[in-house]
Amino acid sequence: MAQTPQVSERSILPNLGDFPIDSGILATFPPSTHLISANHYGLSSWTTTAKLHTKSPDGHTNRYFLKTAKGEVGRRLMEGEFHAISALHDADNSFAPKPHAWGKCSGSGPETYFFLLQYIDMSDCLPEPDHLCRKLAHLHRTSVSPTGKFGFHIDTCQGKTQQSLGWESSWAVLFAKMLGHVAKEDHKANGHWEALEQLESRVFSHVIPRLLGALESDDGRSTIKPCLIHGDLWEGNTGTESDTGNIYTFDAASFYAHNEMEIGDWRCFYNNISKEAYTRTYLKYFPESEPKEEWDDRNRIAFDDMYYLVDKFVPFPAGEGPPRIDPSQRVAFPTVADHTATKFGSAESSAYAAKMREGVGF
């Protein structure tokens, strides 16, 4: 029987399955580690994914989940997720799989980067609300920012979009910085839209300082703690371990934030985790910050109608506001991207994800 290739080899290895493995990936394992198999596995909108099965020098077998992506976008995705998952796993090793390594593939051809982490056999059923929310609240309560500030030591990615992080003493300042970055990227991609920019201007100048500034004391000090958040928590980024029933999360965009930022994402109608049971259960374990009566307004910033917040906190003089969008004017949301209508991982959803990967050259 031919010997299984070892990590000392420096070329793309012959197939031991349907996914050729670059030697730069195998170089992350101890010498004399044997690759048993490597096969395409799973679904991702921005990366190519596979499952590896290895045998370590002491005879133990291990399984790993591999993600690869090309170019500078790929580097940002792989590096960002490695650090995000590392922070989550360090804070609670039952909340995220153990990361192994990230790096650059050594083969010729397009510049390609990888992220390798522990493989856990999980079902893709909806996470049980009480289990997920109890673990999430525990993460938020017990995690500690290494600087005592809001932010992160590296810019993680939401989808394929890099966030603008760094460290800030004020949550209002960091949030405005992050939302401002998204607005700039939107303008760059979609061009000038005067009505939107009028609303954004008031959100930045008045709404954010008013709503998030209320979370700070009179001397400008935050009355809330920076909490480590997942940053992109929907049902497609969770899995329930088949043997134990434990819920794990992955595909993280983590940073230290006000904990309410985590569940703002749950307002999005196109994910099943938007169901009221999840938000209600989370608030049972981690109640709203003061002032509680403004929780819903804080929760909707950046995730809901900006005009509602402008009308409430800094309305335009009569007749001076930009035109409002009628629901019939809104762009139709693709059914295949609506996970309440099309199951994530279905043939339709898989085809849509493949189209997204093609759009960014993966």
N, C-alpha and C positions, 0 to 999 in steps of 0.2 A: 504494500500500500504506500502511495506517495506520502511524503511527510507534509504536514500542514505548514504553510509559509509562516515564518517568524517575523517579529518586529524589526529585526536587523536589516531586512530587505528594503531597498530604496526605490522601488519602482511601483507602478500600479499593479496590484496583485491579480493573478488570474481569478476568474469567478469561482466563488465557493457559495453559490447561490446566484441571484440575479442582480447583485449590486457590487460592482468592482470597488475595492477599497484602496484608497491612496495610502502609501506607506507613511505619510506624515500623520495620519490618524492612528495607525498602529504604533507609531513611535511614542504615543502618550501612555502606552502600557509598559509594564516591567519587561526587561529582556526575557526572551524565551516564552513569552505569551503566545499561544497558538490561536489563530482565527479558525473557528469551526465553520461558521457560515455568516453570510451577509445578504439580506434580502430587502427589497423595497417593502416599506410598511407604513401605513397610516396616510393621513391627508393633511396638507398644509397649503394655505393660499400663497405663501411667499417663499417657501423652501422646498427642497427635495428631502425625503425622509426614508430611513431604513432601520432595520433591527439587526444588531450584531450579537453573535454568540461566541464567546471566547473561553479558553481554558488557561488558567493562570499556572505559573511554575509549580505551585503547591498542589495542583491537581483539581482545584475548585473551578467550576464553570460559572460564568457570569453572562448576563444579557444587558445590552445597552441600546438606547434609542439614539439615533444619529440624525442630525439635521445639517444640510449643506446649502450654501447660497453663494452666488457669484458677485464679484465686483465690490465697490465701496459700500453699496447698500448691504450686501451680504456680510461684510466685515462688521458694520454697525449692528446688524441684527444678531449675529452670533456672539459678539463680545457683550452686547447689552444684555441678552438673555442669560448668558453664563453668569454675569454678576447679579442679575435679578434673582435667578433661581438659587444662587449661592447664598444670598441674603435671607431668602425665605427659608431655605433648608437649615441655615445656621440658627435662625430664630425658632424654628419648630420643624424637626426632621420628619414629622408625620404630615406636614402640610405640602411639601414639594419633594420630588425625587432628588436623590443625591447627584449633584453635577460631577462630571469627571474631568473634562477639559474642553477648551476651545482653542482654535488656532487656524493656521493657513495650510492648505494642502500643498504638497511638495511636487505634484506632477506638473507637466507642461500643459499648455492650453490656457483657457481663461482663468484668471485669479479666482480661486474658490476657497471659501472658509467653512469651518465645521464647528459644531457644538455637540458634545457627547455627554449623555447623562444616563443614570440608572434606568433600566427598563422595568416597568411594573405592569403586570397583567391587569388591565382595568376594563370595565364595561363603560359604554357611553350613555348609560341611562341618566336621567335628570338627577342631580344631586339632591339628597333628602334635605329639606330646608333646615330642620333643627340641627342636624349634624354639621352641615356646612357653616351655618351662621354662628353656631357655638364656637367652632374652631376659628372662624374668621375674627370674631370678637376677641377671642383669647390672643390671637396674633397681634391685633391692634393694641390691646391693653398691655401686653408684656414686652413688645419689641421696644428697643431703645436706640435712638439715633446716635451714631458714634460722635457726632459733633454737637448734639443738642439742638440742631437746626433742622429745618425742612429742606428736602432735596435729596440728592444722591451724588456719589463720587464720580459717576459716569452717566452720560445721557443714554437712557434706555429707549426702546422703540415701542410705540403703539401701532400694531400692524407693521407696516414698513416705514412709518413716519417716525423720525427721530424726535424725541422730546427735548426741550430746552430746560435743563435742570440746574446743576450747581447747588450751592448752599445759601439759604436765606433765613434770617431770624424770624421773619414775618411770613405767615401763611398767605396773607393777602398779596404780598409782594411776589412770592413764588408763583401763586396761581395766575396773577396778571401776566407775569413773564411767560408762563407756559401757554396761556391762551393767546397772548400776543404773537408768539411764535407760530401757532396754528393759523392765526388770521393772516400772517405774512405768507405762509406757505399756500394758503387758499387763494390769496390775491395773485401770487406768482403763477399758480396753476390755472386759475379761472378768469383772471383779468379783473379790471376795475368794476365795482358795482356800488354806485354812490349811496343807494338806500341802505345797503348792508353796512357800509363804512360809517354812515351817520349813527346807526344803532351801536356799532362796536365802540365808537368814540365815547358815547355816554355810558356804556357798560364799563369801560376802563376808567373813565374820569369820575364816575359817581357810584355806579351800582356795586362794583367790587369793593371799593373802599368803605362804602356804607354797610354792606352785608357781611363781608369777611372782616372788616375792621372792627365790627362789634364783638368779635371773638378775642380782641386784644384789650388790655387794661388801658387806663388813661395815660400811662407813661409809655405806651407802645409795646409793652411786653405781652407775649402770647399767653392766653389763659387756657390754651389747649396744648396737648403734647404732640410732637411729631410721631406718627405711627407708621410702621412699615406696611405698605399696601401692595397687593398683587398688581393692580393698575390696569388690568384688562380682564376682569372676572365675569365671564359668561359661561353657559353650560358647556360649550365646546372646548373650554380651557380647564375643565375639571374631568376627573374620572374616578369611579368607585372601584377599589381593589377587589378583585373577584373572590379572593380567599377570606379577607378580613372585613370587608365592607367599609374600610377606611376611605375617606375622600382625599384625593391628592389634587393639586393644581399645577399647571405648567403654562408655557407661552406667556411668561410674566413680563410686565413693563414696570417693575417695582421702583418705588422711591418712598421717602418719608413725607407723609402728608397729614392733613386733618383726616381723621378716619372716615368722615362723611363723604370724602371724595370717592372712596371705594364703591359706595352704593349709588352714587350719582349715575354711574353707567347703567344701573338697573332700570332707569326710566326708558331706555331704548325699547321701543315696541317690538323690534324684530328678533329679540331673544326671549326664550322661555323663562329665563331667570328674572325677567321683568315682572313676573306675576307677583301680586301683592303679598303673598305668603312669605316670600324671601325677605322683603324689606321689613315687614311687620315682625318677623322672627328675629332678624338682626337687631332691631331696636329693643327687643325684649332683653337681649344680652348686653347691648351697648346703647343706652338711651341717647336721645338727641342732646347736643350741646346747647348751652344757654346763649342767647335767648331761644327757648324751645319753639316759641310761636313763629320764628323765622326759619325753622328747619326746612320747610318745603321750598321756600324761596332760595335758600342756599343750595339745596339739592338740585334745583333746576338750572343753576348757572352752567352754561356751556352744553347742557344736555336737553334744553327745552327752549321755548319761545323767548328770545331776547326782548321782544317788544312788550311782553307782559311785565317783565321786570323794569324796563324803562318807564312804562306807563305808571307803575306803582311807586317808583322811587325818584325818578327825575323826568317827569312827562314833558314832552315838547309843548310849547305854546300852541294854542288852537290854530290849526291850519298849517303848522310849520313842520310837522313830522313827515318822514318818508312814507310813501304808499304802503299799505299793508298787502300781504300776499293772500289771495283767496285760496282756500284748499284745492280748488280745481286747477290752480296754476303750479302747484308743487310737482316736481319731477317724480315720476312713478318709481317706487322702490322695486328693484328686481325681485320677483317671487323666489328665485333660487337662492337669494341672499337672505330671505326672511326665514329664519329658523323655526318660527312658529308655524310656517306653512310647508316648508321643505326640510326634512330631517337632515341635520348635519351629518355628512358622510354618505348620503344617498347618491345615486348615480347623477341626479341633476345638480346636487351640491358639489360633487366631485368635479363635474365638467366646468362649473363656474369657477372653482378654485384653480383648475388648470388654466383657464382663460386669464385669471389674475396673475398667475406666475408668468405666463407668456408676456404679459404687459410690462413686466419689470425685468425681462430677460433671464428668468430662471428656467 
